């Protein structure tokens, strides 16, 4: 029996009482310029990330919520993978489900076709709005105006797909959000075309499991993730022999998170790179910044020559370590 058929049979047999009541607001979207696909979500429920968002590069994105049927996610992606449109996938989900009245789901395919469903028994305020390349949906909201606020924010915000989806979540929260408050959030963005390496296709994969202000925390992590992308860019440039581009990327990353608890990580490896290039005078102030953030970086300096990450030069190492004793 085909796996798709088996899943549909299991879905039809699932009692509504067995489903988790993940009442929430979310957005599924596609960037028309890059083909990137994504889902962003916030819920008053612990760890919403493994339940609501389902995304696959070159295939589509799904948000399944309300009295959530988690299998909607992988099942819809499988239908999209076989060439069905978002509307066809949604019809298949609803037709196989004995309790569609309590579901809320949105599907977008790799071509940007969108389909959404809000069951009649989704808890008010509940509704969805579909637009060009996106769908926003919400249930158990304080106000019925949340989806409209999300749609406006997504359409009017400049930037990449992650930025526009983040704006939609922030607009929902500013409009009143979930009537019960907030707890967890997630944002997933994948490439427009699959690379054959699913882990490499994930541009952003961020989760807030439990937080008093999950949307604000998600915003912070998105900014931090962008900084680390510059670090990765620097590593790739260095591997390719483009030293100046690597140093620019490292400097950009460090500038994005000044005085952060993670700042030591970025300035430290920037300093290590400069040192290996013989640019020690430029590296020393960065080492001092890292050492001020956490003195354990000093010990790490001593360990790096054995791993081939710093020259095995005792005089040079003493000079770097002594930087920890100088004023920042």
Secondary structure, 3 states (H helix, E strand, C coil): CCHHHHHHHHHHHCCHHHCEEECEEEEEEECCCCCCEEEEEEECCCCHHHCCEEEECCCEEEEEEEEECCHHHHHHHHHHHCCCCHHHHHHHHHHHCCCHHHEEEEEEECCCCEEEEECCCCCCCCEEEEECCEEEEECCECCCCHHHHHHHHHHHCCCCHHHHHHHHHHHHHHCCCECCCCCEEEEEEECCCCCCCHHHHEEEEEEECCCCCHHHHHHHHHHHHHHHHHHHHHHHHHHCCCHHHHHHHHHHHHHHCCCCCCHHHHHHHHHHHHHHCCCHHHHHHHHHHHHHHCCHHHHHHHHHHHHCCCCCCHHHHHHHHHHHHCCC
